[in-house]
Amino acid sequence: MKRRNFIATTSLNTIAITLGLTSIARGKDYKLNSKTIIEKPMKEHAVAICTWEFTKANAVAGELLDKGYEAIDAVIAGVAVEEENIKNTTVGKGGSPDREGNVTLDACVMDHTGNCGAVMCVENITNVAALAREVMNKTPHVILTGKGAEDFALKNGFNAEKLLTPESEEAWQEWLKTSDYKPLINIENHDTIGMLALDKKGNISGACTTSGLAYKMKGRVGDSPIIGSGLFIDNEIGGAAATGMGEEVIKTVGSFLIVELMRNGMSPQEACEEAIRRIVSKNPNHVNFQVAYIAINKKGDTGSYCIHPGFKMMQYKSQENKAITTDSYLRN
């Protein structure tokens, strides 16, 4: 039961195309749902931003936007780059396991119509952002978890594969020697990839995907797959995404908060800064964890802010993909 038809209406000023990207889902040639390139775009320049210095992922999204693809397609293709990057131990295949040695993935997506989908605690499926879109499009639900989400993935053409790589298993075995459980984000390291895009039609969508905290308790879920916390989009206003200590983002419903602050007149930068101040004011232990936000509004203005120094946001704009060092609440 599909919630909306992604096939764009064609006109004399459009060129019908179909682009298959194998990076959307390993083992299956998923087609991008958008079918048109708009020769006279409403927006002169499309914009893609993402958390951390995921250069290639953000470039993939930005280049698709420049070709006229919808924001939802761009973000899912973009984050798939990191889901498939086994050197990234915080997203997708190769992610650090839980205490029992199982890699479980979480993701959510939200499009410009307000539709959304999410999956939690998924094993054996790499491209969970694409899977979240399938939940959004093909079910009457918003969230599927665990075995149910995996069964749904297999029925919809996703291939099962082992997510624990030899490198991640070796690190886990080393951790088991002490089992020192300190669920604090390394403030210099990258983490969740959250991505936001403004397409040439002026529409905003987002995706967020992660393997969560290394050596977390079995069944732990952070903010990343939770609409309003790890990601939120309101196409009338803008969008926001989070990274870092998920428990603290959830407590303030951070991404929703940022969009509401923008609704009330704040710029994306001002809204990100206020959302971080909310966390800091409520938790005196903030010196021990990192949270960072990114945001975009309908004009294509962007913003980012974090607790500790060391966070960067990627921004693709005017065909330039660059890392932006984010200002922080705490100073070195």
C-alpha positions as CSV (number, residue, x, y, z in Angstrom):
1,M,0.0,0.0,0.0
2,K,2.0,3.0,-1.3
3,R,1.5,6.3,0.5
4,R,2.5,8.5,-2.4
5,N,3.5,8.2,-6.0
6,F,7.1,9.2,-6.5
7,I,6.8,9.3,-10.3
8,A,7.0,13.0,-11.3
9,T,4.7,14.5,-13.8
10,T,6.4,15.1,-17.1
11,S,6.1,18.1,-19.4
12,L,7.5,19.5,-22.6
13,N,10.3,20.9,-20.6
14,T,11.4,17.7,-19.0
15,I,13.6,14.8,-20.1
16,A,12.6,11.4,-18.8
17,I,15.5,9.4,-17.4
18,T,16.0,6.3,-15.3
19,L,19.1,6.0,-13.2
20,G,19.9,2.7,-11.4
21,L,22.3,3.0,-8.5
22,T,23.6,-0.3,-7.1
23,S,24.8,1.7,-4.0
24,I,21.2,2.1,-3.0
25,A,21.0,-1.5,-1.8
26,R,23.7,-4.1,-2.0
27,G,22.7,-7.0,-4.2
28,K,19.8,-5.3,-5.9
29,D,19.7,-2.6,-8.6
30,Y,17.3,-0.2,-7.0
31,K,15.9,2.4,-9.3
32,L,15.7,6.0,-8.2
33,N,12.1,6.9,-7.9
34,S,12.4,10.3,-9.6
35,K,12.1,10.1,-13.3
36,T,12.7,13.6,-14.6
37,I,15.4,16.3,-15.0
38,I,13.9,19.8,-14.8
39,E,15.5,22.1,-17.3
40,K,14.2,25.2,-15.7
41,P,14.5,24.6,-12.0
42,M,12.7,26.6,-9.3
43,K,15.9,26.7,-7.4
44,E,19.1,28.0,-9.0
45,H,21.2,25.7,-6.9
46,A,20.3,22.6,-4.9
47,V,21.9,22.0,-1.5
48,A,23.0,18.8,0.3
49,I,24.5,18.8,3.8
50,C,25.6,15.9,6.1
51,T,27.1,15.3,9.5
52,W,30.8,14.8,9.7
53,E,33.3,14.8,6.9
54,F,31.7,12.2,4.7
55,T,32.9,13.8,1.5
56,K,32.0,11.2,-1.0
57,A,28.5,10.6,0.4
58,N,27.6,14.2,0.3
59,A,29.0,14.6,-3.2
60,V,26.9,11.7,-4.5
61,A,23.8,13.4,-3.1
62,G,24.7,16.8,-4.4
63,E,25.4,15.6,-7.9
64,L,22.1,13.8,-8.1
65,L,20.3,17.0,-7.0
66,D,22.1,18.9,-9.7
67,K,20.8,16.3,-12.2
68,G,17.3,17.1,-11.1
69,Y,16.6,14.1,-8.8
70,E,14.3,14.5,-5.8
71,A,15.8,15.1,-2.4
72,I,14.6,11.8,-1.0
73,D,16.5,9.9,-3.7
74,A,19.6,12.0,-3.2
75,V,19.9,11.5,0.6
76,I,19.3,7.7,0.4
77,A,21.9,7.3,-2.3
78,G,24.3,9.5,-0.3
79,V,24.1,7.7,3.0
80,A,24.3,4.4,1.2
81,V,28.0,5.3,0.5
82,E,28.8,5.1,4.2
83,E,26.5,2.2,4.9
84,E,28.6,0.2,2.5
85,N,32.0,1.6,3.7
86,I,33.4,-1.2,5.9
87,K,36.1,1.2,7.2
88,N,33.4,3.3,8.9
89,T,32.8,1.5,12.2
90,T,29.7,3.6,13.1
91,V,27.4,3.1,10.1
92,G,26.3,0.1,8.2
93,K,28.4,-2.9,7.3
94,G,31.5,-3.0,9.5
95,G,29.8,-1.2,12.3
96,S,30.9,-1.9,15.9
97,P,28.7,-4.7,17.5
98,D,26.8,-4.7,20.7
99,R,28.1,-6.4,23.9
100,E,27.1,-9.8,22.5
101,G,29.0,-9.3,19.2
102,N,25.9,-8.5,17.0
103,V,25.9,-5.6,14.6
104,T,22.5,-4.0,14.7
105,L,21.5,-1.0,12.5
106,D,19.0,1.8,12.8
107,A,17.8,4.3,10.3
108,C,15.0,6.7,9.3
109,V,13.9,8.8,6.4
110,M,11.5,11.6,5.9
111,D,10.3,13.3,2.7
112,H,8.9,16.6,1.8
113,T,5.2,15.5,2.2
114,G,5.8,14.6,5.8
115,N,5.8,10.8,5.2
116,C,8.4,8.9,7.1
117,G,9.7,5.4,7.8
118,A,12.2,3.9,10.2
119,V,13.8,0.6,11.1
120,M,15.5,-0.4,14.4
121,C,17.8,-3.2,15.6
122,V,18.1,-4.7,12.1
123,E,20.7,-7.4,11.6
124,N,22.1,-8.8,8.3
125,I,20.9,-5.9,6.1
126,T,23.3,-3.2,5.0
127,N,21.3,-0.4,3.4
128,V,18.8,0.3,6.2
129,A,18.0,3.8,5.0
130,A,16.7,2.4,1.7
131,L,14.8,-0.2,3.8
132,A,13.2,2.6,5.9
133,R,12.0,4.1,2.6
134,E,10.4,0.8,1.8
135,V,8.6,0.8,5.1
136,M,7.4,4.3,4.4
137,N,6.2,3.4,0.9
138,K,4.9,-0.1,1.2
139,T,3.4,-0.5,4.6
140,P,0.8,1.4,6.7
141,H,3.4,1.7,9.5
142,V,6.2,4.1,10.3
143,I,8.5,1.8,12.2
144,L,9.6,-1.9,11.9
145,T,12.1,-3.5,14.3
146,G,14.3,-6.5,14.6
147,K,13.4,-9.7,12.9
148,G,10.2,-8.2,11.5
149,A,12.2,-5.5,9.7
150,E,14.7,-8.1,8.4
151,D,11.9,-10.4,7.1
152,F,10.3,-7.4,5.4
153,A,13.7,-6.5,3.8
154,L,14.2,-10.0,2.4
155,K,10.7,-10.1,0.9
156,N,11.4,-6.8,-0.8
157,G,14.6,-7.8,-2.6
158,F,17.3,-6.9,0.0
159,N,20.1,-9.5,0.3
160,A,21.2,-10.8,3.7
161,E,24.8,-10.5,4.6
162,K,27.1,-10.7,7.6
163,L,27.7,-7.2,8.9
164,L,30.4,-8.0,11.4
165,T,33.8,-7.6,9.6
166,P,37.0,-9.3,10.8
167,E,38.3,-5.9,11.9
168,S,35.3,-5.1,14.0
169,E,35.2,-8.5,15.5
170,E,38.9,-8.2,16.5
171,A,38.2,-4.9,18.2
172,W,35.2,-6.4,20.0
173,Q,37.3,-9.3,21.2
174,E,39.9,-6.9,22.6
175,W,37.1,-5.0,24.3
176,L,35.8,-8.2,25.9
177,K,39.1,-8.4,27.9
178,T,37.9,-5.6,30.1
179,S,34.3,-5.1,29.1
180,D,34.7,-1.5,30.2
181,Y,31.3,-0.1,29.2
182,K,31.5,3.7,28.8
183,P,28.8,4.8,26.4
184,L,30.4,8.1,25.5
185,I,30.9,9.3,22.0
186,N,34.5,10.1,21.1
187,I,34.3,13.8,20.4
188,E,37.0,13.6,17.7
189,N,35.5,10.6,15.9
190,H,32.7,10.5,13.4
191,D,29.5,8.7,14.1
192,T,26.0,8.6,12.6
193,I,25.5,10.1,9.2
194,G,22.5,12.4,9.0
195,M,21.9,14.0,5.6
196,L,19.5,16.8,4.5
197,A,18.8,17.9,0.9
198,L,17.0,20.7,-0.8
199,D,16.2,19.8,-4.4
200,K,15.6,21.9,-7.5
201,K,11.8,21.8,-6.9
202,G,12.4,23.5,-3.6
203,N,11.6,20.4,-1.6
204,I,13.5,19.1,1.5
205,S,14.0,15.5,2.6
206,G,16.4,13.7,5.0
207,A,17.9,10.4,6.1
208,C,19.7,9.3,9.2
209,T,21.5,5.9,9.6
210,T,23.9,4.4,12.2
211,S,25.1,1.2,13.9
212,G,24.8,3.0,17.2
213,L,27.1,3.0,20.2
214,A,30.0,0.5,20.2
215,Y,29.3,-2.4,22.6
216,K,25.9,-1.1,23.6
217,M,23.5,-3.2,25.5
218,K,21.5,-5.6,23.3
219,G,18.4,-3.9,22.0
220,R,19.6,-0.3,22.7
221,V,18.3,2.3,20.2
222,G,19.5,5.9,20.1
223,D,18.0,8.9,18.4
224,S,18.9,8.1,14.8
225,P,15.8,6.2,13.8
226,I,13.4,8.3,15.9
227,I,11.5,10.9,13.9
228,G,11.8,14.2,15.7
229,S,15.0,13.3,17.5
230,G,17.6,12.1,14.9
231,L,15.8,13.7,12.0
232,F,12.8,16.0,11.3
233,I,11.5,17.7,8.1
234,D,8.8,20.2,7.7
235,N,8.8,21.3,4.0
236,E,7.2,24.6,4.9
237,I,10.2,25.5,7.1
238,G,13.2,23.3,6.8
239,G,14.9,20.2,8.3
240,A,17.4,19.1,10.9
241,A,19.5,16.1,11.8
242,A,21.5,15.0,14.8
243,T,24.6,13.1,15.7
244,G,26.4,12.1,18.9
245,M,25.0,10.9,22.2
246,G,21.5,9.8,21.2
247,E,20.0,9.6,24.6
248,E,20.6,13.4,25.1
249,V,19.1,14.2,21.7
250,I,16.0,12.2,22.5
251,K,15.4,14.0,25.8
252,T,15.0,17.3,24.0
253,V,13.6,16.0,20.7
254,G,16.4,17.9,19.2
255,S,15.7,17.9,15.4
256,F,12.0,18.8,15.9
257,L,13.0,21.5,18.3
258,I,15.3,23.1,15.7
259,V,12.6,23.1,13.0
260,E,10.2,24.7,15.4
261,L,12.8,27.3,16.4
262,M,13.2,28.1,12.7
263,R,9.4,28.3,12.3
264,N,9.5,31.0,15.0
265,G,12.0,33.1,13.1
266,M,15.5,31.7,13.9
267,S,18.0,31.0,11.2
268,P,19.3,27.4,10.9
269,Q,22.5,28.5,12.8
270,E,20.7,30.2,15.6
271,A,18.3,27.2,16.0
272,C,21.2,24.7,16.2
273,E,22.9,26.8,18.8
274,E,19.8,27.1,20.9
275,A,19.2,23.3,20.7
276,I,22.7,22.6,22.0
277,R,22.2,25.1,24.8
278,R,19.0,23.2,25.8
279,I,21.1,20.0,26.2
280,V,23.9,21.7,28.1
281,S,21.6,23.5,30.5
282,K,19.9,20.2,31.4
283,N,22.9,18.0,31.8
284,P,26.0,19.1,33.8
285,N,27.8,16.0,32.5
286,H,27.9,17.5,29.0
287,V,31.7,17.8,29.1
288,N,31.8,14.0,28.7
289,F,29.8,13.6,25.5
290,Q,29.3,15.1,22.1
291,V,26.1,16.2,20.3
292,A,26.0,18.0,17.0
293,Y,23.2,19.3,14.8
294,I,22.9,20.4,11.2
295,A,20.0,22.3,9.7
296,I,18.7,23.8,6.5
297,N,15.8,26.1,5.7
298,K,13.7,26.6,2.5
299,K,16.0,29.3,1.2
300,G,19.0,26.9,1.3
301,D,20.6,28.6,4.3
302,T,22.4,26.1,6.5
303,G,23.7,25.9,10.1
304,S,25.5,23.6,12.4
305,Y,26.6,23.6,16.1
306,C,28.1,21.2,18.6
307,I,29.1,20.8,22.2
308,H,32.8,20.0,21.8
309,P,35.2,21.2,19.1
310,G,36.0,18.7,16.3
311,F,32.8,18.4,14.4
312,K,32.5,19.2,10.7
313,M,29.5,19.5,8.4
314,M,29.8,18.8,4.6
315,Q,28.0,21.2,2.3
316,Y,27.3,20.7,-1.4
317,K,26.2,24.0,-3.0
318,S,26.8,25.6,-6.3
319,Q,28.6,22.4,-7.4
320,E,31.1,22.8,-4.6
321,N,31.4,20.2,-1.9
322,K,33.3,21.4,1.1
323,A,33.8,20.7,4.8
324,I,32.7,23.4,7.2
325,T,34.2,23.5,10.7
326,T,31.5,23.9,13.2
327,D,31.6,26.3,16.1
328,S,31.2,24.7,19.5
329,Y,29.7,25.5,22.9
330,L,32.9,24.5,24.6
331,R,36.3,25.7,23.6
332,N,39.6,24.0,23.6
